[in-house]
Amino acid sequence: FWGGGRRYWETDLRKQARQLENELDLKLVSFSKLCTSYSHSSTREGRRDRYSSDTTPLLNGSSQDRMFETMAVEIEQLLGRLTGINDKMAEYTNSTGVPSLNAALMHTLQRHRDILQVTAVILHTMWIELFNHFYLKRVIFITFTFLVFCIFQK
């Protein structure tokens, strides 16, 4: 069992985990660039009117919006797949026939868990920054509009 199990660990689980981690890394870099261009393009292209209403959706169906949504879904799917692989790795390390005190396996599993956690935190941070960008624009616009309204009412 151990020889075949070790092969399952190395060629199936670890290989899949590394591939997914690499894919996620590339997607996050691309997503970060898209978020940066997305937030800057809203200002450059005069799209502020689109964000001036609380009822106007942030994403309106433009090609950039669709790309943004597609990449976000792809990243979420990759995170889900990587979580599944990490779970299988944990099951394997806890299965009978696998030495429970194998430090190398546990270290490797922890490394992959850490990568997953860091990747999820990075994605979460990117979402927060993008949300804050658009939220702040709305708050500033609404505040400015209110102040102008108050000034002209006097």
C-alpha positions as CSV (number, residue, x, y, z in Angstrom):
1,F,0.0,0.0,0.0
2,W,2.7,2.5,0.9
3,G,4.5,2.3,-2.4
4,G,1.3,2.9,-4.4
5,G,0.1,5.3,-1.9
6,R,3.2,7.4,-2.1
7,R,2.8,7.5,-5.9
8,Y,-0.8,8.6,-5.4
9,W,0.4,11.4,-3.1
10,E,3.2,12.5,-5.4
11,T,1.8,12.1,-8.9
12,D,-1.9,12.8,-8.2
13,L,-2.4,15.0,-5.2
14,R,0.8,17.1,-5.0
15,K,1.0,17.5,-8.8
16,Q,-2.6,18.6,-9.0
17,A,-2.1,21.0,-6.0
18,R,1.0,22.5,-7.6
19,Q,-0.8,23.0,-10.9
20,L,-3.8,24.6,-9.3
21,E,-1.5,26.9,-7.2
22,N,0.4,28.0,-10.3
23,E,-2.9,28.6,-12.2
24,L,-4.2,30.6,-9.3
25,D,-1.0,32.7,-9.1
26,L,-1.3,33.6,-12.8
27,K,-5.0,34.3,-12.5
28,L,-4.5,36.5,-9.5
29,V,-1.8,38.6,-11.2
30,S,-4.1,39.0,-14.3
31,F,-7.1,39.8,-12.0
32,S,-5.1,42.4,-10.1
33,K,-4.2,44.1,-13.4
34,L,-7.8,44.0,-14.5
35,C,-9.0,45.4,-11.2
36,T,-6.4,48.2,-11.5
37,S,-7.4,49.0,-15.1
38,Y,-11.1,48.7,-14.2
39,S,-10.9,51.2,-11.4
40,H,-8.8,53.6,-13.4
41,S,-10.9,53.3,-16.5
42,S,-14.1,54.3,-14.7
43,T,-12.5,57.6,-13.9
44,R,-10.8,58.1,-17.3
45,E,-13.8,57.2,-19.4
46,G,-16.1,59.5,-17.5
47,R,-18.2,56.6,-16.2
48,R,-18.8,58.3,-12.9
49,D,-22.5,58.8,-13.8
50,R,-22.9,55.1,-13.8
51,Y,-21.8,54.9,-10.2
52,S,-23.8,57.9,-9.0
53,S,-27.0,56.0,-8.1
54,D,-27.4,53.5,-5.4
55,T,-29.6,51.5,-7.7
56,T,-27.2,51.3,-10.6
57,P,-25.2,48.1,-10.6
58,L,-21.5,48.3,-10.5
59,L,-21.2,45.9,-13.4
60,N,-23.4,46.9,-16.4
61,G,-22.6,44.2,-19.0
62,S,-19.6,45.8,-20.8
63,S,-16.9,43.6,-22.2
64,Q,-14.6,44.6,-19.3
65,D,-17.4,43.8,-16.8
66,R,-17.9,40.4,-18.4
67,M,-14.1,39.7,-18.3
68,F,-14.1,40.8,-14.6
69,E,-16.9,38.5,-13.7
70,T,-15.5,35.6,-15.7
71,M,-12.1,35.9,-14.1
72,A,-13.7,36.2,-10.6
73,V,-15.7,33.0,-11.2
74,E,-12.6,31.2,-12.6
75,I,-10.6,32.1,-9.5
76,E,-13.4,31.0,-7.2
77,Q,-13.6,27.6,-9.1
78,L,-9.8,27.1,-8.8
79,L,-9.9,27.9,-5.1
80,G,-12.7,25.3,-4.7
81,R,-10.7,22.7,-6.6
82,L,-7.6,23.4,-4.6
83,T,-9.6,23.1,-1.4
84,G,-10.8,19.7,-2.6
85,I,-7.2,18.6,-3.3
86,N,-6.1,19.8,0.1
87,D,-8.9,17.8,1.7
88,K,-7.9,14.7,-0.1
89,M,-4.3,15.2,1.0
90,A,-5.5,15.5,4.6
91,E,-7.6,12.3,4.2
92,Y,-4.6,10.5,2.8
93,T,-2.3,11.6,5.7
94,N,-5.0,10.3,8.1
95,S,-5.7,7.0,6.4
96,T,-4.6,3.7,7.7
97,G,-1.3,2.4,6.3
98,V,0.2,5.9,6.2
99,P,2.6,6.6,9.1
100,S,0.8,9.1,11.2
101,L,4.0,10.8,12.3
102,N,5.5,11.2,8.8
103,A,6.8,14.8,9.2
104,A,7.5,15.3,5.5
105,L,3.9,14.6,4.5
106,M,2.5,16.8,7.3
107,H,4.9,19.6,6.4
108,T,3.9,19.3,2.7
109,L,0.2,19.3,3.6
110,Q,0.7,22.4,5.8
111,R,2.6,24.2,3.0
112,H,-0.3,23.6,0.6
113,R,-2.8,24.7,3.2
114,D,-0.8,27.9,3.8
115,I,-0.7,28.6,0.1
116,L,-4.5,28.2,-0.2
117,Q,-5.0,30.4,2.8
118,V,-2.7,33.1,1.5
119,T,-4.3,33.0,-1.9
120,A,-7.8,33.3,-0.4
121,V,-6.6,36.3,1.7
122,I,-5.1,38.0,-1.4
123,L,-8.3,37.5,-3.3
124,H,-10.4,38.8,-0.4
125,T,-8.1,41.9,-0.1
126,M,-8.5,42.6,-3.8
127,W,-12.3,42.4,-3.5
128,I,-12.2,44.8,-0.5
129,E,-10.0,47.3,-2.3
130,L,-12.2,47.2,-5.4
131,F,-15.4,47.5,-3.3
132,N,-13.9,50.4,-1.3
133,H,-12.9,52.2,-4.5
134,F,-16.4,52.2,-5.9
135,Y,-18.1,52.7,-2.6
136,L,-15.9,55.7,-1.9
137,K,-16.7,57.2,-5.3
138,R,-20.4,56.8,-4.6
139,V,-20.1,58.3,-1.1
140,I,-18.1,61.3,-2.4
141,F,-20.5,61.9,-5.3
142,I,-23.5,61.7,-3.0
143,T,-21.9,64.0,-0.4
144,F,-20.9,66.5,-3.1
145,T,-24.4,66.4,-4.6
146,F,-26.0,66.9,-1.2
147,L,-23.7,69.9,-0.5
148,V,-24.4,71.5,-3.8
149,F,-28.1,71.0,-3.3
150,C,-27.9,72.6,0.2
151,I,-25.9,75.5,-1.1
152,F,-28.4,76.2,-3.9
153,Q,-31.3,75.9,-1.6
154,K,-30.2,78.8,0.5
